Amino acid sequence: MTEKYIHGINKYRHRYFEEKLKDIKINFPEGPYLTKIYEAKVIKMNQLTSSLQFHKSHSTRAIQELARHHYILKEIDPEDQRGYILSITKEGEAVAKLVLKVIYDWESLISSAISDEEKIVIENIQLKIFNKVRNYFNEDSQDDKNL
């Protein structure tokens, strides 16, 4: 497989996001957390961490930073005293919109390199690989909302 190209694209994606977000008090890894909270408006922390593909300790650090910058509110879950409920603030909404624009701009940049037909082929290949790996781990075929 072309791991060197995937690694290179991811390296440039990281650089692109850091460059575009440098004037905002948010870094590249915190973006997915903020946008998920923005989309949900209110979400339990355990639901958020399970919807993203990061380690739980990474989630804890990212959430602490977002709360420190007043982009989100982190409150103890009344139903589970060990858990937290996260909600977006007005300032967080504004920043999340900027992050989503950067994501959209990145997608437009990389999509402009290939035709619509090639996009379909790439998506089909990625789906085949995803299903092969999911089957390897004997996971049920759920809807793919957590991708």
N, C-alpha and C positions, 0 to 999 in steps of 0.2 A: 504494500500500500504506500501511498505518497505522504508518509508522516512528516518528511522534511518540509513539504509545502503547507501542510496543516499547521505545523509549528510556526512556520514563517508568517502565515496569514494571521495566526493568533497573536504573534509578537507585534505585528503592525496594528492589529485591532486594539491591543492594549495601549500602544503609543498614541493612536488616534484619539482614543477616549481620554487618556490623560491630558493630551494637548487641548482638546475641546472643553474639558471640565476643569482646567487649571485655575480659573477665576472663581470657581464655586467651591465651597467647603465640602467636597465629596470626592472620593477616589473611585477608580474603576471597579473594584470589587463591591463597593457599597451600592452601586447603581441598581443592580437587579433587585436588591432588597427594597430599596425605596420605591421603585416602579411597581413591584408587586403589592406593597402596602397602599400605594396611591390607587391602583386599580381596585383593590378590595375596600378601601376606606378604613375598615376595621377588620383585623385578622388576629387569630391566636398565634403566638410565636411558634408553637409546635407545628401548626399548619403551614406557616411560612417556610420554616426550615425544611419540611418534607417536600415542599413544592419546588425547592431549588436544589441544585446538585452540588452543594458545598457541605463541608464537614460542620457538625454542630458547633464546635468551638469557633469556627470562622463566623458563623451566624451570630454568635454572642457578641463578638468584637464589633462586627458591622452594625448591629442593632445599638450597641452602646454608643458608637460614634454618631449615628443618626440621631439618637436621643440627645446627645451632648450638644449637637448643633441645632437642636429644637426643630428638626424636620419631622420627627414623630414623637408621639407620647407613648410611654411604656408604663402600663399599670398592671398591678397584680390581678390575675384572673379570679373573680369571686367564686367560680365553680371549681377551681383548682389552684390552691394557694402556692403551688410550686411553679405555676405557669404565668404567662403574661399575655395581656391584650395590647396590641399595637394599633395605633391610629395615626393618620396623617395630619399634620398641621397645615395652616395656610402657607407658611414659608416652605414646608415640605412639598406641597402641591406645586408651587412655582418651580422648585428645583427639579421635581420629578418630570414636569413638562419639558424642561431643558434637557434632561437626561434622555427622555424618549425621542426628542428631536435629534440628538446626537446618534442614537441607535438607528433611527430612520435614515439619517444622512449616511451612516456607515453602510447600511444595507443597500442604499441607492448606489453608493460608490462601487461596492463589490459586484452588485448585480449588473452594472453597466458594462462589465467585462464579458458577459455571456449573453447569448440569445435566449429567447423565451423557450425554445425547444431544448436547449442545453440545460436550462433551469429545471425543466421537467425530468430530464434524464438524471441529473444530479440528485434531485429529491427522491426519485425512485431508488437510486443506488443507496442513498443514506437510509431510506426506509428498510431496504433489504438487510443492510448491515445492522441496523437497530434491532430488527426482529430476530436476526440470528443471535445476537448477543443476549437479548431478552430471553430467548428460548434456552440458551446455554445456562442461564441462571434460573431456569424453570419458573419464571415469573409469568403470571397470568397476562393475557392480552387485555389490558385496561385501555380506556380512552387515553390518548396521548397528551392530555392537558398539562402534565407535569414535565414536559420536555422543555 
